[in-house]
Amino acid sequence: MKIAEKMDEEYYLAADKFFAANRPVGLTFDDISLSTRYSEFLPSETKLVTRLSDQVELQVPIISADMDTVTEGRMAIEMALMGGLGLIHYNLSKDQQLKEVEKVKYHVHGLIQEPIKVKPNEKIGDVIEMIERRNFSFRTFPVVDDDDKLVGMLEGRVVQARYKDTLVSDAMKGRDQLIAIKEKELKDDPIKVADQFFNEHIGINKLLVVNEKDQLRGLFTLTDIGRIINEEQSFIRPARDADFRLLCGAAISTDRNADGSLNKEAIISHVGSLVDRGLDVVAVSTAHGFSKGVGEAVRLVRGEFPDLTIIAGNVTSAEGVAFLADAGVNAVKVGQGPGSICTTRIVAGVGIPQMTALYVASKAAEAKGVKILADGGISKSGDIVKALTLADAVICGGILAGCREAPGRIIEINGKSYKQYRGMGSLEAMADGSAARYGHKQQDVNRKATAEGVEALKEVSGPVQKVVLNLIGGLRSGLGYLGADDLTSLKARARYIRVSPAGQQESKTHDVIEVKSEGKR
Ligand code: XMP
């Protein structure tokens, strides 16, 4: 072997050698770094598709946590539009949870039912004035007459100050040059029809919808159907089911009868209602997944719903993974105590640093043919890259809790905006319904239960799209550095090094005063 190869092989170890060499020390994200490798791919060429089961494929391996300050319908819609998945929490009434799932499954994204229109007798200058006044980010408008009949399309390239005195009717593309689709042709599946249209008409990025009288009824834009959102024009596809609806997940609680036994009827009936609404993934979320009750609940749901994708957890041992796999899950949540709001390790003295937990879990998952999800402790995109060298997707709470689409009010303190973010094991959240997740009876929350999570605030971080795009950008860079064009190759090519405390310091920015700029996004 050549000296260069030998050096790398001896110092930058593959997972099996690396974690064995560090035994019995538990390692987490900041304890390690990945070595860069020969690459033939640009970050923009990398593929981020992952699978949770035969039925559920995500375009991006990021899942929003089933927490009551993170995921309800709005967050789940945005996560699916960005190619990921949202798990709707269960700290709400069963009916309300069904409604949140409905919002996602019946969300018709892309169809703008009230598009902004202009009239043929307006001047381009008036249109520019409207764009500036209403702060529109787009410059292309359908043109309609007084009866709302489609007469043309004003394209962005002519909406310029130098044409300000030109009439819209003189600058627009005429009706005879436009392709419009009849409302009734959209049938039950508008997105599918629009998607097919854009696939067949490369170069056209707007699809007009008209009624029988040729009156404008709506507008699809390609950027909303499949989003072209970064400079390299990399295409982010929404995560959809076989019927083209957005994917949606939801957590369920392991309801119990007064005698402590599982309330099978309640669980089956609620999961049945969720499935009727089109739910794709059910999560049996608890703090201790390697337990009799969770095993029973998974077996019950698997028995009744053989094709439903089931996630359960949380565990940090290989035996825990094997146990849940045998009970019938498709994917196991791994993580006990790494979460930003978690106090489980402090309160109960248990839990395993996340990278070691993921490694141990990944060996059992591989043997059992199930997936693993890295749940908790992700605070930057580099953590996602590291987690995905062992896991199939990551679950994020804190990093998304400051987003506009997360539930909860915005609070202002000293001129800064914050959103509430709380652990599902905090007293407040347990009182609202999540006690069972931490092994407590609902009525005991205020008397006996010790909190395993805190109530906190997150600085408001803008829309999910912006936050997830940044994470995706970092993830793609990571793949690029490792010479991996997809997530399978990332796992195969990962080589690890342990980082000393001084190395951790070196990894962060140091000896500078940082200046924040808005940048392009
Ligand atoms: P991050 O780090 O993304 O973690 O904010 C989110 C994950 O943390 C878990 N979780 C908790 N763990 N006490 C805990 O020990 C809690 O109160 C709590 N609430 C949430 C959960 O796995 C989530 O996805």
Residues whose N, C-alpha, C, O or C-beta is under 5 A from the ligand:
A	BS01	XMP	A65 G337 P338 G339 S340 I341 C342 T343 T344 D375 G376 G377 I378 I395 C396 G397 G398 I399 R422 G423 M424 G425 S426 E452 G453 V454
